[in-house]
Amino acid sequence: MAVNNTRWGETPGEPQLSCANPGSRGRSPHQFEILLPVRDYDLAATLDSGQVFRWQRSADGSSASSNSWLGVIGNHRVHLTQTQDGIFAETAAPVKNWDWLRNFLQTETDLAAVLTTFPDDEPMRAAVAACRGLRVLRQEPWECLASFILSSTKQIVQIRQIIALLCERFGEPINCCSVEPVARPDSATGRTLQFLFPSPERIASLTETDLRACKMGFRAPHLLAAARQIAEGKLDLEKIRELPLSEARAELMKLRGVGGKIADCVLLFAYGFDSAFPVDVWVERALQQLYFPRRRVSEKKLRQFAATHFGPHGGYAQQYLFHYMRTKLK
């Protein structure tokens, strides 16, 4: 897609796409597009590194050399394209304030400062070199929590399929203009990105049978129980932000189906607890292979090692190790 590198719409009156007449330019304080100037940002690695599951390459981004993605952030349907000057974003409805996008993408994060806190060892240097520009996103807590409850023992492609079915069947439709270029109309992406992620209240109103129809198997009762606990006010997801890490983890683990790994994923990807260090199969394999190649170390000892070795942004380091192991060393 040809991208105009003008920074659209940071002030009222700059030319914007007109919703009533797509493709034309109007003058409005509400914008349909913006260029977020950011350096050292790998959009593909960030969106495809197992943090989020509702992003797909757009129709014009199917080639390996293109970096163009369609997804949903909250109630915004968004088309993102990496350019030499930053990330170009188009939304399906007019936007006045873009802070939600900056927050989600974490474009204001000083990545260089984060990287300086990583341990100076050979495995970490290799992971950073292979995945330079990878960011940790900041997601909406409920969608992040539900997604990782559904991730248990599933591969990323399968998680995406389950969540796509869940949104298509039970999510509210996004009433807005289309984002161009859109995914092919007959694709799963084209359908499911027309719906919001269903709220806890919506899922709480369903039956286990309804959820099992989305191919989530034994995860269905876990998701249903978590949604009902939240909908009934037994757990306030917003209050998690105010707690110390250990207390926040303990609160999340009160939910059915939420163990330490899922809790740490949510704390890292939704709440910004950068020291939370999720250990799944890939991370355990990375720690064992890269740091203890000559002897078998128990999962407990690997967790103890991770808690002290990777510094205040250990969760960030974990994401580099995870993506490095999954894409470069598998």
N, C-alpha and C positions, 0 to 999 in steps of 0.2 A: 504494500500500500504506500503510495506517495504521501509523505507527511510534511505538512507545512510547519516549520520549526518556530513560527511565531507563537508566543505564549498567550494562548487565548484566555480571555475572560478573567484575569486576576483583578481587573477593575471594571466597573459597569461601563457599557457603551462600546466595548470591543466587538468585532464581528463574530456572530455565533450562528450555528445551524438553527434553522427554524423548524420546529416540530410540525407545524401545520403544513409546511412545504419542504420536505426533506431535501437537503442539498442546497437550499438557498441560504442567504445570510441575512440576519436581522440585527437589531441593536437592543440588547437586553442585559440586565444585571445577572440573569440566569444563563448558565453556560451548558453546552453539550459536550465540550471538549477542552482539554488543557494539556500543556506540556509541563511535567514535573522535572525540573533540571536536577539530575542526580548522577554522580559518577560511581564507578566501581559497583555496579548493580547488575547481577545476572538474573534477569526476569525468568528465563526458562528454568534454571536450576532452582530458583525460589519457589515457583508455582508447581514444580514437578518433583519436589523432594519429600513428599509424604507428609507435608504439613496440612494441606488442604486437598479437597477431593471434588470440587465443583468447577474446576478449570480445565479447559480443553483448547488445543490449538484451533484457531479460527480457520475458515475456509481458505483464506489467503496465507495462512501460516502453516500449511501442511508440509512444506519442504524443510529439510534440516537446517537450511541457512536462514529461514525466516523465524522471527520471534514475535508472534502475534497471537493473542490469547483472548478467549471469551470466558466470562465467569459472572458470578453474582456475589456482591458484597452487601450484606444487609438487605435493603429493599432496592438496591441499585443493580441493574444489569450493565456490565462494563466490558468494553473492548480495549485491551492494552497492547501497545506495540513498543518494543524497545527501539530507540533511535540512538544515534551517536551523541545526542545532546541530553538524553534522559528517557523518561517513560511518557509516551503520548497516550492519553486516555480519552475515550468517547463513551458517553453514557446514553442510555435509552430514554432518559427524561431530563429536563433541565435541572441544573444544579447551581446553587448560589454559593455554598461554602464547601470547599474540597478537603477540609481537614479529615473527614472520615477516610478518604482515599490515602492521604499521606500517612495517617495512623496505621491503616491496614498494611500498606506496603513498607512502612517504617523507613521512608525515604530520608527522614531527618536524623536517623541514627548515624553516629560517627563510627563507621565500620572499622576504620583504621585503629581507633582507640580500643575497640572491642578485641580486635585481633592481637594487639600487643599484650593482652592479658592471658593469651593461650600459652601453655607450656612450650618452651623452646626445645622440642624433641623431634626426632626424625618423622614419626608417624603424623604428628600434627602439622609439621611443615609440608609434608606431602599432601595431606588432605586440603590444606588451605590453598596450595598451589593448583591443585586439580579442580577446586570448587570456588575459585576467587569470585567474589561478588554475590555469593549466596547470603540471603538475609533471613532472619527469623521474623515471620509475619506476626501481626497482632489481630486476632480474630474475635468475633463475638462469642462470648462464653458458652451459650447454650448450643449453638451449632457445632462448636469445637468439641464440647463434651459429648454430644450425641454421636458425632462422627467417630470419635475414638472408642466409644462403647461399641459401635458397629464394626470397628476395625479388628477386634479380637480374632486372632488366628487367620486373618484374611490377607490376601495380597492387595496391593494398591488398586489394581484394575478391578478387582471384585468389590472393594469398598466403594469405588466410584459407581459401580452398577447398582449396588444396594441403595446408596443415597440418591441416585438419579430416580429410581423407582419411587422412593419415599416422597421426594419432592413433587414428582409428576402426579402422584395419586392423592397426596394430602396437603400439598402446599398451596397457598393462595396465589392466584395468577398475578403477575406483574403487569399492571395496566399502564402501558407507556408505548412510546414510539419504538421502532426497532433500531438496533445498533447495526450499522453497516461497517464492514462487510459481516454478514451473519453466517452462522454455520449452515450447512446444507439443510433444507427443510425436512428431509427425510431422516436426518441423523438424530441420535439420542440427544446430542448436545442442543440441537435446535429446539427440541421439545422441552427438555427439563430446565433449560435456562429461562423459560417463560414463567417459572414458579419460584416463590419464596421458600426458604427452608421452613417446614412446619414448626409452629411454636410448641412449647411444653404443654400448653392447654389443649392444643389440637391433638397432639399425640396421646395425651391423657384421656381423651374422649374416645379413643379407638379400642379395639380388642386385640388380644394377642394374635388372633387369626388374621386380622387386618394387616398387622405388621409382618407376620410370617409370609404373607403373600408378596412382600417386597424382597423375598429371598434372604432374609436375615437370620433364619434358623433360630438357634438357641439364644441369640442376642435379643430376640424380640421381647421376652419378659424382662430382660435387664433394662432395655430402653423404656419400656412401658412403666416399669416401677420408678425409674429415675424421673421421668416426665411427671408422674403423679405426685411424687414427693415435692418436686419444685412447684408444680401448679397449686398444690395445697399449702404452700408456704413453709414446708418443713425444712427447706434449705433455700437460702437467699444467695443466689449466685453473685450478686453485686457486693455483698458483704465480704466475700472471699478476698477481694482486693485489699481490704483493710487489715488482713491477718498476717502474722509472720508465716514464713514458708511451711514450717512443720505443722502449724495449726491449720493452714489452708489445705494442706495435703490430707490431714486427718478428716476435715469436714467433707471433702470430696469423696473420700473413701467410705463414708457412711452410705453412699448411694450403692444400690445393687449393681453388681457388674463392674464396679470401679475399684481396681487394685492400684498398687503403687505406680505401675508403668502408665496407665491411663491418666491417673491423677497428675503425674509429672508432665505428661504431654499437654494437658489442659492448662496447667500452671505456667508452662513455658510459652505455648502458642496463643493463649487467650489473655493471660494476666500479666505477662512480662516478667515472671520470676526467672531471671536469666540463670540462676544457679540450679534450677530444677533440671535433673539429668535423667530423662527417660531411658531405660535399658530394655530394648526389645531384642529379638533374635539377631538382627543385623548389627546393632551396637555391641551386644555381647560378643558376637563373632569378631567385630573389629577390635575390641579391647583384648580379646584372647589372642588373636592372630598378630596384631601389631605391637602389643605391649608384653605379652607373655607367650611367645611363640614356642618355647621349649618345655613348658610345663602347663598342666591343666589346672586352672584356678576356678574355685567355686563361684557361683553367681553372687553370693553374699560378699566374698572378698573383692570381686570385680566392682560391686557397688561402693564398697568402702574405698577402694582405690580411686574411683571416679569422683567421689565426694571431696577428696582432698587434692587431687592432682591437677584438675582443669581450671581452677580459679573461679573468680566471681561471675564469669560468663560461661560456666561449664556447660550449660544447656546449649548455648551457641556452638561451643566446640563439639558437643554431641551431634548437632545437626550436620556439621561438616564431616565428621566421621561416618555418620549414617549414610549420607549421600555419596561420599567417597567409596565406601564399602559396597554399596548397592550398585553403583554405576561404573566404577573403575576397576574394582578388585574382585567382582563376583565370579 
